[in-house]
Amino acid sequence: MKSILVLNGPNLNLLGTRQPEVYGSVTLAMVEQDCKAHGTKLGFDVECLQSNHEGALIDAIHAAKGKHQGIILNAGAYTHTSIALMDALISVEIPAVEVHLSNIHAREPFRHTSYIAKAALGQICGFGAKGYLLALDALAAHLAEAAPS
Ligand code: DHK
């Protein structure tokens, strides 16, 4: 069975209580549960991981090589700063979809830049927690196209 890694970065462990007017009231546990359930419908095994540490996120991307066929990444604020995360994604050559709960392009100018976008198939932002499920759909379509069964 194909496996997808859902990776969340800094402060996303606070989902549900952190600025709910921006990030919504759904907790990370609920997001992860929904991703697993949606993955099952699509025929994917879904593994979820969250870290507040850049190095741990890089290690998780490296460890995904040979284990996961796709990555869904919300790198939180590292999106706007981390060349190291971009390089990690490029290095492992695993198709990745970037997700943000908020519409980063409608917010402060410093959030308009994404290093992750340079290494991702595409970006889904502004749809709240549903964005993760849309990203799973996008990866399913991409992987089916790449290797039709
Ligand atoms: C989450 C964060 O933590 C912010 O730093 C990003 C992103 C946006 C989100 O919308 O999911 O700027």
Backbone and ligand atoms as CSV (ligand in chain L), in Angstrom:
chain,resi,resn,atom,element,x,y,z
A,1,MET,N,N,0.841,-1.197,0.000
A,1,MET,CA,C,0.000,0.000,0.000
A,1,MET,C,C,0.882,1.255,0.000
A,2,LYS,N,N,0.507,2.235,-0.800
A,2,LYS,CA,C,1.272,3.485,-0.821
A,2,LYS,C,C,1.115,4.217,0.520
A,3,SER,N,N,2.174,4.899,0.890
A,3,SER,CA,C,2.159,5.569,2.186
A,3,SER,C,C,2.473,7.065,2.027
A,4,ILE,N,N,1.740,7.871,2.768
A,4,ILE,CA,C,1.899,9.329,2.710
A,4,ILE,C,C,2.282,9.839,4.098
A,5,LEU,N,N,3.269,10.731,4.116
A,5,LEU,CA,C,3.662,11.379,5.363
A,5,LEU,C,C,3.007,12.757,5.448
A,6,VAL,N,N,2.282,12.999,6.525
A,6,VAL,CA,C,1.697,14.325,6.773
A,6,VAL,C,C,2.533,14.992,7.866
A,7,LEU,N,N,3.254,16.016,7.467
A,7,LEU,CA,C,4.244,16.626,8.345
A,7,LEU,C,C,3.834,18.057,8.691
A,8,ASN,N,N,3.767,18.337,9.980
A,8,ASN,CA,C,3.401,19.678,10.439
A,8,ASN,C,C,4.527,20.294,11.258
A,9,GLY,N,N,4.762,21.564,11.017
A,9,GLY,CA,C,5.869,22.261,11.657
A,9,GLY,C,C,5.465,23.056,12.881
A,10,PRO,N,N,6.254,24.078,13.208
A,10,PRO,CA,C,6.142,24.782,14.477
A,10,PRO,C,C,4.778,25.425,14.735
A,11,ASN,N,N,4.361,25.290,15.956
A,11,ASN,CA,C,3.132,25.898,16.493
A,11,ASN,C,C,1.843,25.219,16.019
A,12,LEU,N,N,1.966,24.261,15.110
A,12,LEU,CA,C,0.740,23.612,14.627
A,12,LEU,C,C,0.205,22.600,15.639
A,13,ASN,N,N,1.011,22.262,16.651
A,13,ASN,CA,C,0.508,21.468,17.774
A,13,ASN,C,C,-0.530,22.256,18.573
A,14,LEU,N,N,-0.566,23.572,18.370
A,14,LEU,CA,C,-1.506,24.418,19.124
A,14,LEU,C,C,-2.822,24.644,18.382
A,15,LEU,N,N,-2.968,23.977,17.236
A,15,LEU,CA,C,-4.217,24.145,16.462
A,15,LEU,C,C,-5.431,23.898,17.347
A,16,GLY,N,N,-6.440,24.710,17.132
A,16,GLY,CA,C,-7.664,24.581,17.945
A,16,GLY,C,C,-7.755,25.714,18.940
A,17,THR,N,N,-6.591,26.088,19.526
A,17,THR,CA,C,-6.587,27.181,20.499
A,17,THR,C,C,-5.797,28.376,19.997
A,18,ARG,N,N,-4.918,28.166,19.012
A,18,ARG,CA,C,-4.062,29.239,18.502
A,18,ARG,C,C,-4.832,30.091,17.485
A,19,GLN,N,N,-5.033,31.354,17.762
A,19,GLN,CA,C,-5.707,32.288,16.834
A,19,GLN,C,C,-6.777,31.575,16.005
A,20,PRO,N,N,-7.834,31.063,16.638
A,20,PRO,CA,C,-8.839,30.304,15.885
A,20,PRO,C,C,-9.469,31.090,14.737
A,21,GLU,N,N,-9.446,32.428,14.857
A,21,GLU,CA,C,-10.009,33.261,13.767
A,21,GLU,C,C,-9.144,33.164,12.505
A,22,VAL,N,N,-7.890,32.745,12.677
A,22,VAL,CA,C,-6.983,32.594,11.522
A,22,VAL,C,C,-6.847,31.123,11.124
A,23,TYR,N,N,-6.648,30.267,12.144
A,23,TYR,CA,C,-6.298,28.872,11.854
A,23,TYR,C,C,-7.449,27.885,12.085
A,24,GLY,N,N,-8.585,28.390,12.562
A,24,GLY,CA,C,-9.731,27.515,12.774
A,24,GLY,C,C,-9.724,26.885,14.159
A,25,SER,N,N,-10.773,26.134,14.456
A,25,SER,CA,C,-10.923,25.568,15.798
A,25,SER,C,C,-10.697,24.065,15.834
A,26,VAL,N,N,-10.257,23.518,14.709
A,26,VAL,CA,C,-9.987,22.074,14.643
A,26,VAL,C,C,-8.609,21.809,15.236
A,27,THR,N,N,-8.496,20.787,16.068
A,27,THR,CA,C,-7.201,20.468,16.686
A,27,THR,C,C,-6.341,19.651,15.720
A,28,LEU,N,N,-5.046,19.582,16.022
A,28,LEU,CA,C,-4.143,18.792,15.177
A,28,LEU,C,C,-4.538,17.311,15.217
A,29,ALA,N,N,-4.956,16.843,16.384
A,29,ALA,CA,C,-5.372,15.433,16.503
A,29,ALA,C,C,-6.538,15.149,15.552
A,30,MET,N,N,-7.473,16.108,15.446
A,30,MET,CA,C,-8.619,15.929,14.533
A,30,MET,C,C,-8.154,15.945,13.075
A,31,VAL,N,N,-7.229,16.864,12.768
A,31,VAL,CA,C,-6.697,16.945,11.397
A,31,VAL,C,C,-6.058,15.602,11.036
A,32,GLU,N,N,-5.259,15.087,11.954
A,32,GLU,CA,C,-4.529,13.841,11.673
A,32,GLU,C,C,-5.498,12.659,11.520
A,33,GLN,N,N,-6.512,12.648,12.358
A,33,GLN,CA,C,-7.529,11.584,12.280
A,33,GLN,C,C,-8.244,11.637,10.922
A,34,ASP,N,N,-8.606,12.851,10.501
A,34,ASP,CA,C,-9.295,13.027,9.215
A,34,ASP,C,C,-8.387,12.623,8.051
A,35,CYS,N,N,-7.097,12.951,8.158
A,35,CYS,CA,C,-6.140,12.577,7.097
A,35,CYS,C,C,-6.051,11.059,6.976
A,36,LYS,N,N,-5.988,10.383,8.121
A,36,LYS,CA,C,-5.891,8.912,8.099
A,36,LYS,C,C,-7.148,8.301,7.478
A,37,ALA,N,N,-8.315,8.835,7.879
A,37,ALA,CA,C,-9.581,8.305,7.354
A,37,ALA,C,C,-9.688,8.560,5.852
A,38,HIS,N,N,-9.325,9.756,5.426
A,38,HIS,CA,C,-9.395,10.081,3.999
A,38,HIS,C,C,-8.371,9.256,3.217
A,39,GLY,N,N,-7.192,9.081,3.816
A,39,GLY,CA,C,-6.162,8.248,3.188
A,39,GLY,C,C,-6.659,6.837,2.963
A,40,THR,N,N,-7.325,6.280,3.932
A,40,THR,CA,C,-7.859,4.918,3.815
A,40,THR,C,C,-8.808,4.825,2.616
A,41,LYS,N,N,-9.666,5.862,2.460
A,41,LYS,CA,C,-10.603,5.877,1.320
A,41,LYS,C,C,-9.858,5.901,-0.005
A,42,LEU,N,N,-8.701,6.557,-0.015
A,42,LEU,CA,C,-7.923,6.683,-1.258
A,42,LEU,C,C,-6.960,5.510,-1.453
A,43,GLY,N,N,-6.901,4.629,-0.449
A,43,GLY,CA,C,-5.989,3.478,-0.545
A,43,GLY,C,C,-4.579,3.785,-0.087
A,44,PHE,N,N,-4.442,4.804,0.772
A,44,PHE,CA,C,-3.134,5.180,1.312
A,44,PHE,C,C,-3.041,4.859,2.795
A,45,ASP,N,N,-1.846,4.493,3.191
A,45,ASP,CA,C,-1.514,4.492,4.598
A,45,ASP,C,C,-1.018,5.914,4.905
A,46,VAL,N,N,-1.471,6.518,5.988
A,46,VAL,CA,C,-1.061,7.893,6.306
A,46,VAL,C,C,-0.359,7.914,7.663
A,47,GLU,N,N,0.871,8.435,7.660
A,47,GLU,CA,C,1.606,8.616,8.912
A,47,GLU,C,C,1.695,10.108,9.198
A,48,CYS,N,N,1.464,10.502,10.442
A,48,CYS,CA,C,1.459,11.924,10.785
A,48,CYS,C,C,2.548,12.237,11.803
A,49,LEU,N,N,3.150,13.381,11.624
A,49,LEU,CA,C,4.212,13.796,12.526
A,49,LEU,C,C,4.214,15.314,12.655
A,50,GLN,N,N,4.437,15.809,13.865
A,50,GLN,CA,C,4.552,17.261,14.063
A,50,GLN,C,C,5.803,17.536,14.884
A,51,SER,N,N,6.522,18.583,14.504
A,51,SER,CA,C,7.658,19.000,15.323
A,51,SER,C,C,7.797,20.518,15.278
A,52,ASN,N,N,8.280,21.060,16.392
A,52,ASN,CA,C,8.561,22.496,16.451
A,52,ASN,C,C,10.000,22.800,16.051
A,53,HIS,N,N,10.758,21.752,15.660
A,53,HIS,CA,C,12.193,21.896,15.416
A,53,HIS,C,C,12.540,21.655,13.945
A,54,GLU,N,N,13.239,22.583,13.375
A,54,GLU,CA,C,13.584,22.507,11.957
A,54,GLU,C,C,14.367,21.227,11.633
A,55,GLY,N,N,15.367,20.910,12.472
A,55,GLY,CA,C,16.196,19.718,12.227
A,55,GLY,C,C,15.376,18.436,12.262
A,56,ALA,N,N,14.416,18.374,13.179
A,56,ALA,CA,C,13.575,17.171,13.279
A,56,ALA,C,C,12.709,17.024,12.029
A,57,LEU,N,N,12.261,18.146,11.480
A,57,LEU,CA,C,11.450,18.098,10.250
A,57,LEU,C,C,12.321,17.627,9.079
A,58,ILE,N,N,13.559,18.108,9.043
A,58,ILE,CA,C,14.499,17.676,7.992
A,58,ILE,C,C,14.774,16.189,8.138
A,59,ASP,N,N,15.020,15.725,9.365
A,59,ASP,CA,C,15.256,14.292,9.599
A,59,ASP,C,C,14.059,13.463,9.132
A,60,ALA,N,N,12.855,13.954,9.396
A,60,ALA,CA,C,11.647,13.212,8.994
A,60,ALA,C,C,11.546,13.128,7.472
A,61,ILE,N,N,11.926,14.201,6.794
A,61,ILE,CA,C,11.892,14.187,5.317
A,61,ILE,C,C,12.932,13.194,4.789
A,62,HIS,N,N,14.124,13.213,5.375
A,62,HIS,CA,C,15.153,12.243,4.950
A,62,HIS,C,C,14.672,10.817,5.178
A,63,ALA,N,N,14.070,10.559,6.342
A,63,ALA,CA,C,13.627,9.205,6.701
A,63,ALA,C,C,12.465,8.731,5.830
A,64,ALA,N,N,11.811,9.688,5.147
A,64,ALA,CA,C,10.663,9.322,4.299
A,64,ALA,C,C,11.103,8.596,3.029
A,65,LYS,N,N,12.381,8.799,2.660
A,65,LYS,CA,C,12.901,8.185,1.433
A,65,LYS,C,C,12.796,6.662,1.524
A,66,GLY,N,N,12.156,6.047,0.545
A,66,GLY,CA,C,12.018,4.585,0.540
A,66,GLY,C,C,10.852,4.091,1.380
A,67,LYS,N,N,10.228,4.986,2.142
A,67,LYS,CA,C,9.127,4.587,3.036
A,67,LYS,C,C,7.798,5.190,2.605
A,68,HIS,N,N,7.821,6.462,2.223
A,68,HIS,CA,C,6.605,7.164,1.823
A,68,HIS,C,C,6.686,7.570,0.356
A,69,GLN,N,N,5.556,7.517,-0.314
A,69,GLN,CA,C,5.518,7.883,-1.740
A,69,GLN,C,C,5.110,9.339,-1.940
A,70,GLY,N,N,4.650,9.986,-0.880
A,70,GLY,CA,C,4.262,11.383,-0.980
A,70,GLY,C,C,4.377,12.058,0.380
A,71,ILE,N,N,4.544,13.376,0.334
A,71,ILE,CA,C,4.633,14.153,1.577
A,71,ILE,C,C,3.660,15.325,1.490
A,72,ILE,N,N,2.920,15.536,2.579
A,72,ILE,CA,C,2.105,16.753,2.728
A,72,ILE,C,C,2.760,17.551,3.837
A,73,LEU,N,N,3.145,18.770,3.523
A,73,LEU,CA,C,3.925,19.555,4.480
A,73,LEU,C,C,3.306,20.916,4.741
A,74,ASN,N,N,2.991,21.157,6.009
A,74,ASN,CA,C,2.741,22.515,6.472
A,74,ASN,C,C,3.909,22.860,7.378
A,75,ALA,N,N,4.847,23.615,6.843
A,75,ALA,CA,C,6.076,23.913,7.585
A,75,ALA,C,C,5.905,25.097,8.527
A,76,GLY,N,N,4.675,25.583,8.701
A,76,GLY,CA,C,4.450,26.732,9.583
A,76,GLY,C,C,5.335,27.891,9.149
A,77,ALA,N,N,5.898,28.595,10.109
A,77,ALA,CA,C,6.705,29.780,9.790
A,77,ALA,C,C,8.006,29.426,9.067
A,78,TYR,N,N,8.466,28.168,9.170
A,78,TYR,CA,C,9.671,27.767,8.421
A,78,TYR,C,C,9.444,27.850,6.910
A,79,THR,N,N,8.188,27.835,6.512
A,79,THR,CA,C,7.842,28.018,5.091
A,79,THR,C,C,8.554,29.231,4.505
A,80,HIS,N,N,8.582,30.292,5.310
A,80,HIS,CA,C,9.033,31.589,4.811
A,80,HIS,C,C,10.523,31.828,5.018
A,81,THR,N,N,11.192,30.861,5.656
A,81,THR,CA,C,12.603,31.098,6.013
A,81,THR,C,C,13.546,29.954,5.651
A,82,SER,N,N,13.025,28.730,5.510
A,82,SER,CA,C,13.925,27.578,5.559
A,82,SER,C,C,14.369,27.061,4.193
A,83,ILE,N,N,15.561,27.489,3.808
A,83,ILE,CA,C,16.197,26.924,2.616
A,83,ILE,C,C,16.557,25.468,2.903
A,84,ALA,N,N,16.856,25.153,4.170
A,84,ALA,CA,C,17.237,23.779,4.538
A,84,ALA,C,C,16.077,22.805,4.312
A,85,LEU,N,N,14.871,23.212,4.638
A,85,LEU,CA,C,13.711,22.339,4.398
A,85,LEU,C,C,13.458,22.184,2.897
A,86,MET,N,N,13.598,23.268,2.155
A,86,MET,CA,C,13.457,23.192,0.699
A,86,MET,C,C,14.483,22.219,0.138
A,87,ASP,N,N,15.735,22.338,0.569
A,87,ASP,CA,C,16.794,21.447,0.070
A,87,ASP,C,C,16.499,19.990,0.428
A,88,ALA,N,N,15.977,19.758,1.625
A,88,ALA,CA,C,15.662,18.382,2.045
A,88,ALA,C,C,14.615,17.774,1.116
A,89,LEU,N,N,13.576,18.555,0.818
A,89,LEU,CA,C,12.517,18.053,-0.076
A,89,LEU,C,C,13.070,17.760,-1.472
A,90,ILE,N,N,13.912,18.660,-1.965
A,90,ILE,CA,C,14.501,18.452,-3.295
A,90,ILE,C,C,15.398,17.210,-3.268
A,91,SER,N,N,16.135,17.016,-2.174
A,91,SER,CA,C,17.086,15.903,-2.080
A,91,SER,C,C,16.404,14.541,-2.133
A,92,VAL,N,N,15.285,14.390,-1.453
A,92,VAL,CA,C,14.665,13.051,-1.376
A,92,VAL,C,C,13.827,12.716,-2.612
A,93,GLU,N,N,13.515,13.728,-3.420
A,93,GLU,CA,C,12.751,13.514,-4.661
A,93,GLU,C,C,11.430,12.788,-4.425
A,94,ILE,N,N,10.755,13.127,-3.340
A,94,ILE,CA,C,9.417,12.571,-3.066
A,94,ILE,C,C,8.402,13.667,-3.401
A,95,PRO,N,N,7.381,13.354,-4.213
A,95,PRO,CA,C,6.386,14.383,-4.515
A,95,PRO,C,C,5.750,14.950,-3.247
A,96,ALA,N,N,5.723,16.272,-3.184
A,96,ALA,CA,C,5.217,16.918,-1.964
A,96,ALA,C,C,4.178,17.972,-2.310
A,97,VAL,N,N,3.199,18.103,-1.434
A,97,VAL,CA,C,2.195,19.163,-1.559
A,97,VAL,C,C,2.301,20.045,-0.311
A,98,GLU,N,N,2.389,21.339,-0.546
A,98,GLU,CA,C,2.474,22.312,0.544
A,98,GLU,C,C,1.060,22.716,0.973
A,99,VAL,N,N,0.832,22.734,2.267
A,99,VAL,CA,C,-0.494,23.109,2.778
A,99,VAL,C,C,-0.365,24.235,3.799
A,100,HIS,N,N,-1.309,25.160,3.763
A,100,HIS,CA,C,-1.469,26.141,4.835
A,100,HIS,C,C,-2.950,26.282,5.123
A,101,LEU,N,N,-3.271,26.394,6.395
A,101,LEU,CA,C,-4.676,26.582,6.761
A,101,LEU,C,C,-5.173,27.941,6.294
A,102,SER,N,N,-4.335,28.956,6.510
A,102,SER,CA,C,-4.732,30.324,6.140
A,102,SER,C,C,-4.279,30.622,4.715
A,103,ASN,N,N,-4.846,31.672,4.148
A,103,ASN,CA,C,-4.408,32.116,2.816
A,103,ASN,C,C,-3.200,33.033,3.016
A,104,ILE,N,N,-2.008,32.432,2.917
A,104,ILE,CA,C,-0.787,33.187,3.235
A,104,ILE,C,C,-0.597,34.390,2.300
A,105,HIS,N,N,-1.199,34.339,1.119
A,105,HIS,CA,C,-1.034,35.434,0.150
A,105,HIS,C,C,-1.913,36.641,0.484
A,106,ALA,N,N,-2.876,36.438,1.355
A,106,ALA,CA,C,-3.754,37.543,1.763
A,106,ALA,C,C,-3.333,38.113,3.117
A,107,ARG,N,N,-2.174,37.635,3.626
A,107,ARG,CA,C,-1.726,38.082,4.953
A,107,ARG,C,C,-0.506,39.007,4.830
A,108,GLU,N,N,0.283,39.112,5.882
A,108,GLU,CA,C,1.442,40.014,5.877
A,108,GLU,C,C,2.391,39.646,4.735
A,109,PRO,N,N,3.059,40.652,4.160
A,109,PRO,CA,C,3.962,40.392,3.030
A,109,PRO,C,C,5.014,39.314,3.311
A,110,PHE,N,N,5.527,39.231,4.562
A,110,PHE,CA,C,6.567,38.221,4.825
A,110,PHE,C,C,6.040,36.797,4.688
A,111,ARG,N,N,4.713,36.633,4.692
A,111,ARG,CA,C,4.148,35.276,4.508
A,111,ARG,C,C,3.911,34.948,3.045
A,112,HIS,N,N,4.143,35.892,2.159
A,112,HIS,CA,C,3.871,35.639,0.735
A,112,HIS,C,C,4.957,34.794,0.082
A,113,THR,N,N,6.145,34.789,0.701
A,113,THR,CA,C,7.251,33.990,0.155
A,113,THR,C,C,7.220,32.597,0.758
A,114,SER,N,N,7.347,31.594,-0.102
A,114,SER,CA,C,7.456,30.221,0.383
A,114,SER,C,C,8.637,29.524,-0.272
A,115,TYR,N,N,9.598,29.108,0.564
A,115,TYR,CA,C,10.696,28.283,0.045
A,115,TYR,C,C,10.200,26.877,-0.273
A,116,ILE,N,N,9.163,26.443,0.457
A,116,ILE,CA,C,8.628,25.092,0.242
A,116,ILE,C,C,8.017,24.985,-1.155
A,117,ALA,N,N,7.390,26.063,-1.611
A,117,ALA,CA,C,6.726,26.043,-2.925
A,117,ALA,C,C,7.704,25.714,-4.047
A,118,LYS,N,N,8.970,26.089,-3.847
A,118,LYS,CA,C,9.975,25.839,-4.884
A,118,LYS,C,C,10.287,24.352,-5.018
A,119,ALA,N,N,9.938,23.576,-3.994
A,119,ALA,CA,C,10.251,22.138,-4.011
A,119,ALA,C,C,8.991,21.275,-4.073
A,120,ALA,N,N,7.821,21.912,-4.117
A,120,ALA,CA,C,6.556,21.165,-4.043
A,120,ALA,C,C,5.877,21.056,-5.403
A,121,LEU,N,N,5.008,20.057,-5.525
A,121,LEU,CA,C,4.176,19.948,-6.736
A,121,LEU,C,C,3.269,21.162,-6.835
A,122,GLY,N,N,2.762,21.581,-5.698
A,122,GLY,CA,C,1.847,22.718,-5.664
A,122,GLY,C,C,1.520,23.090,-4.235
A,123,GLN,N,N,0.717,24.114,-4.115
A,123,GLN,CA,C,0.396,24.672,-2.798
A,123,GLN,C,C,-1.115,24.782,-2.637
A,124,ILE,N,N,-1.611,24.379,-1.463
A,124,ILE,CA,C,-3.030,24.553,-1.155
A,124,ILE,C,C,-3.104,25.408,0.102
A,125,CYS,N,N,-3.751,26.554,0.015
A,125,CYS,CA,C,-3.824,27.413,1.200
A,125,CYS,C,C,-5.156,28.147,1.237
A,126,GLY,N,N,-5.610,28.417,2.451
A,126,GLY,CA,C,-6.806,29.223,2.618
A,126,GLY,C,C,-8.083,28.429,2.834
A,127,PHE,N,N,-7.985,27.100,2.841
A,127,PHE,CA,C,-9.185,26.261,2.985
A,127,PHE,C,C,-9.272,25.601,4.362
A,128,GLY,N,N,-8.498,26.133,5.326
A,128,GLY,CA,C,-8.533,25.567,6.668
A,128,GLY,C,C,-8.067,24.118,6.659
A,129,ALA,N,N,-8.581,23.346,7.605
A,129,ALA,CA,C,-8.143,21.952,7.763
A,129,ALA,C,C,-8.476,21.095,6.541
A,130,LYS,N,N,-9.478,21.518,5.772
A,130,LYS,CA,C,-9.848,20.762,4.557
A,130,LYS,C,C,-8.690,20.717,3.562
A,131,GLY,N,N,-7.774,21.686,3.674
A,131,GLY,CA,C,-6.627,21.750,2.774
A,131,GLY,C,C,-5.805,20.468,2.799
A,132,TYR,N,N,-5.716,19.843,3.968
A,132,TYR,CA,C,-4.939,18.594,4.070
A,132,TYR,C,C,-5.605,17.484,3.250
A,133,LEU,N,N,-6.933,17.467,3.257
A,133,LEU,CA,C,-7.659,16.426,2.505
A,133,LEU,C,C,-7.554,16.699,1.006
A,134,LEU,N,N,-7.605,17.999,0.643
A,134,LEU,CA,C,-7.420,18.365,-0.770
A,134,LEU,C,C,-6.014,17.971,-1.222
A,135,ALA,N,N,-5.039,18.118,-0.327
A,135,ALA,CA,C,-3.661,17.746,-0.662
A,135,ALA,C,C,-3.554,16.232,-0.879
A,136,LEU,N,N,-4.276,15.465,-0.077
A,136,LEU,CA,C,-4.282,13.999,-0.271
A,136,LEU,C,C,-4.889,13.659,-1.627
A,137,ASP,N,N,-5.968,14.342,-1.989
A,137,ASP,CA,C,-6.586,14.124,-3.309
A,137,ASP,C,C,-5.590,14.459,-4.420
A,138,ALA,N,N,-4.882,15.577,-4.238
A,138,ALA,CA,C,-3.914,16.006,-5.260
A,138,ALA,C,C,-2.796,14.974,-5.400
A,139,LEU,N,N,-2.317,14.468,-4.269
A,139,LEU,CA,C,-1.250,13.462,-4.333
A,139,LEU,C,C,-1.752,12.169,-4.966
A,140,ALA,N,N,-2.988,11.795,-4.649
A,140,ALA,CA,C,-3.567,10.571,-5.236
A,140,ALA,C,C,-3.620,10.707,-6.750
A,141,ALA,N,N,-4.069,11.860,-7.229
A,141,ALA,CA,C,-4.148,12.083,-8.681
A,141,ALA,C,C,-2.756,12.061,-9.292
A,142,HIS,N,N,-1.806,12.704,-8.617
A,142,HIS,CA,C,-0.445,12.753,-9.145
A,142,HIS,C,C,0.181,11.364,-9.198
A,143,LEU,N,N,0.026,10.601,-8.122
A,143,LEU,CA,C,0.660,9.274,-8.074
A,143,LEU,C,C,0.003,8.313,-9.060
A,144,ALA,N,N,-1.319,8.470,-9.272
A,144,ALA,CA,C,-2.019,7.606,-10.237
A,144,ALA,C,C,-1.547,7.918,-11.650
A,145,GLU,N,N,-1.289,9.185,-11.907
A,145,GLU,CA,C,-0.800,9.601,-13.220
A,145,GLU,C,C,0.631,9.119,-13.455
A,146,ALA,N,N,1.431,9.199,-12.377
A,146,ALA,CA,C,2.850,8.824,-12.468
A,146,ALA,C,C,3.009,7.308,-12.661
A,147,ALA,N,N,2.134,6.533,-11.999
A,147,ALA,CA,C,2.227,5.069,-12.104
A,147,ALA,C,C,0.833,4.485,-12.180
A,148,PRO,N,N,0.184,4.541,-13.376
A,148,PRO,CA,C,-1.186,4.039,-13.478
A,148,PRO,C,C,-1.264,2.547,-13.142
A,149,SER,N,N,-2.318,2.159,-12.402
A,149,SER,CA,C,-2.407,0.736,-12.024
A,149,SER,C,C,-3.188,-0.061,-13.071
L,1,DHK,C1,C,0.945,28.317,9.651
L,1,DHK,C2,C,1.849,29.061,10.342
L,1,DHK,O1,O,2.269,28.676,11.528
L,1,DHK,C3,C,2.315,30.362,9.834
L,1,DHK,O2,O,3.598,30.673,10.285
L,1,DHK,C4,C,2.247,30.446,8.329
L,1,DHK,C5,C,0.563,28.627,8.269
L,1,DHK,C6,C,0.875,30.030,7.837
L,1,DHK,C7,C,-0.863,28.177,7.972
L,1,DHK,O3,O,-1.691,28.970,7.543
L,1,DHK,O4,O,-1.150,26.990,8.152
L,1,DHK,O5,O,2.567,31.744,7.900
